[in-house]
């Protein structure tokens, strides 16, 4: 029988960290946000102690669990999770980049909407500038990770809606997924985030084809609830977007995109009926 191989100190250390990682990730399932915040901090420390190859694999695993907290109600948790997500992008190497790309694409819509974030809670007011900056910084890192220079240019100029349009143009096939991510923001207590979500829906829906009637119906139904919103600008924006989507749904032009439909409706509108603004870029 051959002699058993004993672990070196570095191997033992990495093995211990790899066993600890799932335990800490499990704490992200907790209800207590203080526990979640502590777990995120511990995760960053664990990754820092790993060798490059182990950290690269672990980063993909952590990213998947971290995504739900990017738009958490707690500003502190948003800052911690988005900051760690940015750090993860720097750790991923080699073949793990392909797996990580899925999570990066999933992060873009929440981050682009969160740049409209305001901290309504007085106790979190000091975090407001930090939330915005960490969102833009992470978006910039995401564009760099994807090697997407056009998007990176828009992000550098902090041009939110050109960034959104760029994303939707390149990933038309993901429009349905992007829309699903956006719907949750319609219920956000912050008025600017509800407004941004409606505007993004107006942009994203143009990528749906004429076979997506059920999806358009569902979107319009959700927007109808916002016609009774406490904020008049949200009410107006929801009504305008519903008008556009209903027009396309009921009279889809043959061999034409929804964007063409938007232009046709714009031509038909008068000053007394300014119903186009919801889906336009500023």
Secondary structure per residue as TSV (DSSP state, phi and psi in degrees):
chain	resnum	aa	ss	phi	psi
A	1	X	-	360.0	138.2
A	2	X	-	-76.6	158.8
A	3	X	-	-73.8	141.6
A	4	X	-	-71.6	143.6
A	5	X	-	-89.3	124.5
A	6	X	-	-87.3	147.8
A	7	X	-	-76.5	139.3
A	8	X	-	-74.7	168.5
A	9	X	H	-60.3	-46.4
A	10	X	H	-61.5	-40.5
A	11	X	H	-64.1	-40.4
A	12	X	H	-63.9	-41.0
A	13	X	H	-63.1	-47.0
A	14	X	H	-64.4	-41.5
A	15	X	H	-60.8	-39.6
A	16	X	H	-65.0	-42.0
A	17	X	H	-65.1	-39.8
A	18	X	H	-67.6	-29.5
A	19	X	H	-77.3	-30.0
A	20	X	H	-74.8	-31.6
A	21	X	H	-54.5	-50.4
A	22	X	H	-61.4	-33.5
A	23	X	H	-64.5	-42.0
A	24	X	H	-71.7	-39.4
A	25	X	H	-60.8	-33.2
A	26	X	H	-64.8	-28.3
A	27	X	G	-68.6	-16.6
A	28	X	G	-69.9	-11.6
A	29	X	G	-84.7	-6.7
A	30	X	-	-66.1	155.6
A	31	X	S	-82.8	-35.5
A	32	X	-	-68.6	116.6
A	33	X	H	-71.0	-22.6
A	34	X	H	-66.6	-38.8
A	35	X	H	-66.7	-41.3
A	36	X	H	-63.5	-43.8
A	37	X	H	-61.8	-41.4
A	38	X	H	-65.1	-39.3
A	39	X	H	-63.4	-39.6
A	40	X	H	-63.1	-41.0
A	41	X	H	-63.9	-41.8
A	42	X	H	-65.1	-39.6
A	43	X	H	-58.9	-42.6
A	44	X	H	-62.3	-38.7
A	45	X	H	-68.6	-38.9
A	46	X	H	-62.2	-46.7
A	47	X	H	-62.8	-35.8
A	48	X	H	-65.9	-27.3
A	49	X	H	-89.7	-6.6
A	50	X	S	-85.6	156.2
A	51	X	-	-71.9	167.4
A	52	X	H	-59.4	-44.1
A	53	X	H	-66.1	-44.8
A	54	X	H	-66.0	-41.0
A	55	X	H	-64.9	-36.1
A	56	X	H	-63.2	-45.2
A	57	X	H	-66.3	-43.6
A	58	X	H	-66.7	-33.1
A	59	X	H	-60.0	-39.0
A	60	X	H	-65.3	-41.5
A	61	X	H	-64.2	-43.0
A	62	X	H	-67.4	-40.7
A	63	X	H	-57.5	-42.5
A	64	X	H	-60.1	-41.4
A	65	X	H	-77.0	-21.9
A	66	X	H	-85.0	-27.9
A	67	X	G	-51.8	-42.1
A	68	X	G	-61.4	-19.4
A	69	X	G	-92.5	-4.6
A	70	X	T	-61.8	-35.3
A	71	X	T	-113.2	34.2
A	72	X	-	-64.7	155.7
A	73	X	S	-66.9	-24.3
A	74	X	-	-84.7	121.2
A	75	X	H	-61.4	-38.3
A	76	X	H	-61.9	-42.7
A	77	X	H	-69.0	-35.7
A	78	X	H	-61.6	-46.5
A	79	X	H	-62.0	-46.0
A	80	X	H	-62.6	-45.9
A	81	X	H	-71.0	-41.2
A	82	X	H	-67.3	-40.5
A	83	X	H	-61.6	-42.9
A	84	X	H	-68.0	-39.1
A	85	X	H	-59.2	-43.1
A	86	X	H	-59.1	-42.1
A	87	X	H	-64.0	-36.3
A	88	X	H	-61.6	-35.9
A	89	X	H	-62.0	-29.7
A	90	X	H	-78.5	-18.3
A	91	X	H	-89.9	-25.7
A	92	X	-	-75.0	133.8
A	93	X	-	-137.2	161.7
A	94	X	T	56.7	-136.4
A	95	X	T	-65.7	-21.0
A	96	X	H	-68.5	-17.0
A	97	X	H	-63.5	-37.1
A	98	X	H	-64.0	-41.6
A	99	X	H	-68.1	-37.0
A	100	X	H	-70.5	-28.6
A	101	X	H	-57.1	-36.7
A	102	X	H	-59.0	-44.7
A	103	X	H	-71.7	-34.3
A	104	X	H	-64.0	-44.7
A	105	X	H	-63.0	-34.5
A	106	X	H	-70.4	-22.4
A	107	X	H	-83.8	-19.5
A	108	X	H	-66.0	-47.2
A	109	X	H	-63.3	-50.1
A	110	X	H	-56.5	-41.2
A	111	X	H	-66.9	-39.9
A	112	X	H	-68.0	-29.6
A	113	X	H	-79.3	-34.9
A	114	X	H	-72.0	-11.5
A	115	X	T	-69.9	-7.5
A	116	X	T	-95.7	9.6
A	117	X	-	-65.4	136.4
A	118	X	-	-129.3	144.3
A	119	X	-	-95.5	97.9
A	120	X	-	-70.2	-23.5
A	121	X	S	-77.2	121.4
A	122	X	G	-56.2	-37.4
A	123	X	G	-66.8	-19.4
A	124	X	G	-108.4	7.8
A	125	X	G	-59.7	-36.5
A	126	X	G	-65.9	-19.7
A	127	X	G	-82.6	-14.6
A	128	X	H	-54.1	-53.3
A	129	X	H	-62.3	-33.7
A	130	X	H	-67.8	-39.7
A	131	X	H	-60.2	-47.5
A	132	X	H	-62.6	-44.6
A	133	X	H	-66.4	-41.4
A	134	X	H	-68.5	-30.6
A	135	X	H	-65.6	-49.4
A	136	X	H	-63.4	-41.4
A	137	X	H	-62.4	-41.0
A	138	X	H	-71.5	-37.6
A	139	X	H	-60.3	-41.4
A	140	X	H	-62.8	-43.2
A	141	X	H	-65.6	-35.6
A	142	X	H	-65.7	-44.1
A	143	X	H	-62.7	-39.1
A	144	X	H	-66.2	-41.0
A	145	X	H	-60.7	-41.4
A	146	X	T	-79.5	-5.9
A	147	X	T	56.4	45.4
A	148	X	-	-112.3	90.7
A	149	X	H	-70.1	-37.0
A	150	X	H	-62.7	-48.4
A	151	X	H	-61.9	-41.3
A	152	X	H	-58.9	-36.5
A	153	X	H	-66.1	-43.7
A	154	X	H	-63.5	-40.8
A	155	X	H	-65.8	-40.0
A	156	X	H	-60.1	-34.8
A	157	X	T	-86.5	0.9
A	158	X	T	55.6	40.9
A	159	X	-	-93.4	90.5
A	160	X	H	-59.7	-49.8
A	161	X	H	-78.6	-29.0
A	162	X	H	-67.6	-34.9
A	163	X	H	-63.6	-44.1
A	164	X	H	-62.8	-45.3
A	165	X	H	-62.9	-39.5
A	166	X	H	-61.8	-44.0
A	167	X	H	-62.0	-47.3
A	168	X	H	-70.7	-31.1
A	169	X	H	-69.5	-40.8
A	170	X	H	-77.0	-36.1
A	171	X	T	-115.9	58.9
A	172	X	G	-58.2	-37.5
A	173	X	G	-66.9	-15.3
A	174	X	G	-99.1	7.2
A	175	X	H	-56.2	-41.0
A	176	X	H	-63.2	-41.6
A	177	X	H	-66.2	-41.5
A	178	X	H	-61.9	-39.9
A	179	X	H	-63.6	-42.1
A	180	X	H	-60.6	-39.4
A	181	X	H	-64.8	-34.7
A	182	X	H	-75.6	-31.7
A	183	X	H	-56.6	-35.6
A	184	X	G	-62.5	-29.0
A	185	X	G	-72.4	-16.3
A	186	X	G	-65.1	-21.2
A	187	X	G	-100.0	6.1
A	188	X	-	-66.4	138.5
A	189	X	S	-67.0	-17.3
A	190	X	-	-86.4	125.5
A	191	X	H	-58.0	-46.7
A	192	X	H	-59.4	-33.1
A	193	X	H	-74.0	-36.0
A	194	X	H	-65.7	-41.6
A	195	X	H	-62.1	-45.5
A	196	X	H	-62.6	-38.8
A	197	X	H	-63.6	-43.0
A	198	X	H	-62.9	-44.0
A	199	X	H	-63.1	-41.1
A	200	X	H	-65.5	-39.0
A	201	X	H	-59.7	-41.4
A	202	X	H	-60.3	-36.1
A	203	X	H	-75.1	-45.1
A	204	X	H	-70.8	-35.1
A	205	X	G	-63.9	-23.4
A	206	X	G	-67.4	-16.6
A	207	X	G	-86.8	-9.9
A	208	X	S	-75.4	143.6
A	209	X	-	-88.5	178.8
A	210	X	T	-73.0	-5.9
A	211	X	T	-87.0	-0.6
A	212	X	-	-97.1	37.3
A	213	X	H	-59.7	-43.6
A	214	X	H	-61.6	-39.9
A	215	X	H	-65.5	-42.9
A	216	X	H	-63.5	-38.5
A	217	X	H	-60.4	-45.2
A	218	X	H	-64.2	-40.7
A	219	X	H	-63.6	-46.5
A	220	X	H	-61.7	-38.9
A	221	X	H	-63.1	-41.3
A	222	X	H	-66.5	-38.8
A	223	X	H	-69.3	-30.7
A	224	X	H	-60.9	-32.0
A	225	X	H	-63.0	-28.9
A	226	X	G	-82.0	-7.0
A	227	X	G	-69.5	-14.3
A	228	X	G	-107.7	18.5
A	229	X	-	-61.9	154.3
A	230	X	S	-69.2	-17.6
A	231	X	S	-105.5	128.2
A	232	X	H	-66.2	-33.9
A	233	X	H	-68.3	-34.7
A	234	X	H	-66.7	-42.8
A	235	X	H	-56.6	-48.5
A	236	X	H	-64.0	-45.0
A	237	X	H	-63.5	-40.3
A	238	X	H	-64.0	-44.1
A	239	X	H	-63.0	-42.7
A	240	X	H	-62.8	-43.6
A	241	X	H	-68.5	-38.5
A	242	X	H	-60.4	-43.5
A	243	X	H	-56.5	-46.7
A	244	X	H	-64.2	-46.6
A	245	X	H	-68.0	-38.5
A	246	X	H	-65.3	-38.4
A	247	X	H	-62.9	-42.6
A	248	X	H	-68.9	-40.3
A	249	X	H	-65.7	-39.8
A	250	X	H	-85.8	-28.9
A	251	X	S	-135.8	63.5
A	252	X	-	-68.0	123.5
A	253	X	-	-69.0	139.1
A	254	X	T	-66.8	138.5
A	255	X	T	53.1	40.0
A	256	X	-	-138.5	151.3
A	257	X	-	-86.3	166.2
A	258	X	H	-63.6	-31.0
A	259	X	H	-63.7	-38.4
A	260	X	H	-62.1	-39.2
A	261	X	H	-61.1	-41.2
A	262	X	H	-57.0	-44.2
A	263	X	H	-65.8	-37.4
A	264	X	H	-65.6	-42.2
A	265	X	H	-65.3	-37.7
A	266	X	H	-60.5	-40.9
A	267	X	H	-63.8	-35.0
A	268	X	H	-76.4	-17.9
A	269	X	-	-78.7	150.1
A	270	X	-	-114.3	175.7
A	271	X	T	-63.2	-26.2
A	272	X	T	-80.0	-9.3
A	273	X	-	-135.8	65.8
A	274	X	-	-81.7	82.4
A	275	X	-	-111.5	16.3
A	276	X	-	-102.0	-17.8
A	277	X	G	-59.8	-25.6
A	278	X	G	-60.2	-36.5
A	279	X	G	-103.5	9.3
A	280	X	S	-92.7	152.8
A	281	X	-	-76.2	150.1
A	282	X	-	-68.2	360.0
